[in-house]
């Protein structure tokens, strides 16, 4: 209940960076974790916008041998995340700076197995969504997945997700509101 109240308070204060009316539900979190596929032991999972940690928990349960680097912009979520997930690297900052956060933790893009995002790109201002997508592309090697959930699959058509192949999405009805899990894979650079 405490997490829900924190979430609702942040939604009222920072609706653009929250992008939801309620925390993600367990079925959505488990669907996202399954969409990740298989990871080699030790590959880093980058999670963008962990909020109250519902998706983080599903990732920890499914991938106990993979470190998590979680990037959260809303400061009130950071301390509770660090307390609940002491083994995770929780960074307070913007998802457009992923290479810098990896470097701060002695990691490189070669270490990253997947990027999972709950960041509400549809509600963010100006060019920030494209800067975040560019940052995601900069830390993923070809063949590695980027998983994003959204409440409007149709609105995602306005985004250019350069350097990624889009795979079939999955609708999760048992969530408030129902959500889509978008699945992208980093493509090989074109040889020109």
C-alpha positions as CSV (number, residue, x, y, z in Angstrom):
1,X,0.0,0.0,0.0
2,X,2.9,2.3,0.8
3,X,4.4,1.9,-2.7
4,X,1.0,2.6,-4.3
5,X,0.6,5.8,-2.4
6,X,4.1,6.8,-3.3
7,X,3.3,6.1,-6.9
8,X,0.1,8.0,-6.9
9,X,1.8,11.0,-5.2
10,X,4.5,11.1,-7.9
11,X,1.9,10.7,-10.6
12,X,0.1,13.8,-9.3
13,X,3.3,15.8,-9.1
14,X,5.2,14.5,-12.2
15,X,2.6,13.1,-14.6
16,X,4.8,13.5,-17.7
17,X,7.6,11.3,-16.2
18,X,5.3,8.9,-14.6
19,X,3.0,8.2,-17.6
20,X,0.6,5.9,-15.7
21,X,-2.3,6.0,-13.3
22,X,-1.2,2.9,-11.4
23,X,1.9,0.8,-10.8
24,X,2.5,-2.0,-13.3
25,X,0.9,-5.2,-12.3
26,X,2.5,-8.6,-11.8
27,X,1.2,-10.1,-15.1
28,X,2.7,-7.3,-17.1
29,X,6.1,-7.6,-15.2
30,X,6.2,-11.4,-15.8
31,X,5.4,-10.9,-19.5
32,X,8.2,-8.4,-19.8
33,X,10.6,-10.8,-18.1
34,X,9.6,-13.6,-20.5
35,X,10.0,-11.4,-23.5
36,X,13.7,-10.8,-22.6
37,X,14.4,-14.4,-23.7
38,X,17.6,-16.1,-22.6
39,X,20.6,-14.3,-21.2
40,X,24.1,-15.6,-20.5
41,X,25.1,-15.6,-16.9
42,X,26.5,-12.2,-15.9
43,X,25.1,-10.2,-18.8
44,X,23.7,-6.9,-17.4
45,X,20.0,-6.1,-17.6
46,X,19.4,-2.3,-17.9
47,X,16.0,-1.3,-16.6
48,X,14.7,2.2,-17.4
49,X,12.1,3.7,-15.1
50,X,11.8,1.0,-12.4
51,X,9.4,3.1,-10.3
52,X,8.1,0.9,-7.4
53,X,10.2,-2.1,-8.6
54,X,7.4,-4.4,-9.8
55,X,9.3,-5.2,-13.1
56,X,12.6,-5.2,-11.2
57,X,11.3,-8.0,-9.0
58,X,10.2,-10.1,-11.9
59,X,13.6,-9.6,-13.5
60,X,15.5,-10.6,-10.3
61,X,13.3,-13.7,-10.0
62,X,13.8,-14.8,-13.6
63,X,17.5,-13.8,-13.9
64,X,19.1,-14.4,-10.5
65,X,22.6,-14.6,-12.1
66,X,22.4,-11.3,-14.0
67,X,23.2,-7.9,-12.5
68,X,20.7,-5.1,-12.9
69,X,21.5,-1.5,-13.6
70,X,18.2,0.5,-13.0
71,X,17.9,4.1,-14.0
72,X,15.2,6.1,-12.3
73,X,14.6,9.8,-12.8
74,X,12.2,10.4,-9.9
75,X,14.2,10.7,-6.7
76,X,11.5,9.5,-4.2
77,X,11.7,6.0,-5.8
78,X,15.5,5.7,-5.5
79,X,15.9,5.0,-1.8
80,X,13.1,2.4,-1.6
81,X,14.6,0.6,-4.7
82,X,18.1,0.5,-3.2
83,X,16.6,-0.9,0.0
84,X,14.6,-3.6,-1.7
85,X,17.2,-4.5,-4.3
86,X,20.6,-4.1,-2.6
87,X,22.4,-6.1,-5.2
88,X,21.1,-3.9,-8.0
89,X,22.9,-0.8,-9.3
90,X,20.2,1.9,-8.8
91,X,21.1,5.2,-10.6
92,X,19.1,8.4,-10.2
93,X,19.3,10.1,-13.6
94,X,18.0,10.4,-17.1
95,X,17.8,7.4,-19.4
96,X,19.5,9.4,-22.2
97,X,22.9,8.9,-20.5
98,X,23.2,5.1,-20.4
99,X,26.9,4.9,-21.6
100,X,27.9,7.2,-18.8
101,X,26.1,5.1,-16.2
102,X,27.7,2.0,-17.5
103,X,31.1,3.6,-17.3
104,X,30.5,4.7,-13.7
105,X,30.0,1.1,-12.8
106,X,33.0,-0.2,-14.8
107,X,30.8,-1.7,-17.5
108,X,30.7,-1.4,-21.3
109,X,28.0,-2.1,-23.9
110,X,29.6,-5.5,-24.4
111,X,28.4,-6.4,-20.9
112,X,24.7,-5.5,-21.6
113,X,22.3,-8.3,-22.5
114,X,19.1,-6.4,-22.7
115,X,17.4,-3.0,-22.1
116,X,13.9,-3.1,-20.5
117,X,12.0,0.1,-20.3
118,X,8.9,1.4,-18.5
119,X,9.8,5.0,-19.4
120,X,6.6,6.7,-20.7
121,X,8.2,7.9,-24.0
122,X,4.8,9.0,-25.3
123,X,4.4,11.6,-22.7
124,X,7.9,13.0,-22.5
125,X,8.6,16.5,-23.9
126,X,10.5,17.6,-27.0
127,X,13.4,15.5,-28.3
128,X,13.9,13.6,-25.1
129,X,12.2,10.4,-26.3
130,X,14.5,10.3,-29.4
131,X,17.6,10.9,-27.2
132,X,16.6,8.0,-24.9
133,X,16.1,5.7,-27.9
134,X,19.5,6.8,-29.2
135,X,21.0,6.0,-25.8
136,X,19.4,2.6,-25.8
137,X,20.8,1.9,-29.3
138,X,24.3,3.0,-28.1
139,X,24.5,0.3,-25.4
140,X,23.1,-2.7,-27.2
141,X,25.1,-4.9,-29.5
142,X,23.4,-6.4,-32.6
143,X,21.0,-9.2,-31.8
144,X,20.3,-8.0,-28.3
145,X,16.7,-7.1,-27.3
146,X,15.1,-3.9,-26.2
147,X,11.7,-4.4,-24.4
148,X,9.4,-1.5,-23.9
149,X,5.9,-1.4,-22.5
150,X,3.4,1.1,-23.5
151,X,-0.4,1.8,-23.2
152,X,-0.7,2.8,-26.9
153,X,0.9,0.6,-29.5
154,X,-0.5,2.8,-32.2
155,X,1.1,6.0,-30.9
156,X,4.5,4.2,-31.2
157,X,4.3,4.6,-35.0
158,X,5.5,8.2,-34.6
159,X,8.8,7.1,-33.2
160,X,11.8,6.3,-35.4
161,X,13.5,3.4,-33.6
162,X,16.6,3.5,-35.8
163,X,18.9,0.5,-35.7
164,X,16.2,-1.9,-34.4
165,X,14.0,-4.6,-35.9
166,X,10.6,-4.7,-34.4
167,X,9.2,-8.1,-33.5
168,X,5.6,-9.0,-32.7
169,X,4.2,-7.3,-29.6
170,X,2.2,-8.8,-26.8
171,X,-1.0,-7.3,-25.3
172,X,-1.4,-7.7,-21.5
173,X,-5.1,-7.3,-20.6
174,X,-4.6,-8.0,-16.9
175,X,-3.1,-4.6,-16.1
176,X,-4.5,-1.2,-15.2
177,X,-4.7,0.0,-17.9
178,X,-4.1,-2.8,-20.3
179,X,-0.6,-2.6,-21.8
180,X,1.4,-3.6,-24.8
181,X,4.9,-5.1,-24.5
182,X,6.9,-4.1,-27.5
183,X,9.9,-6.2,-28.6
184,X,12.8,-4.8,-30.6
185,X,16.1,-6.4,-31.5
186,X,19.3,-4.4,-32.2
187,X,20.1,-4.8,-35.9
188,X,23.4,-5.1,-37.6
189,X,24.8,-1.8,-38.8
190,X,24.3,-1.3,-42.5
191,X,27.4,-1.6,-44.6
192,X,27.7,1.4,-46.9
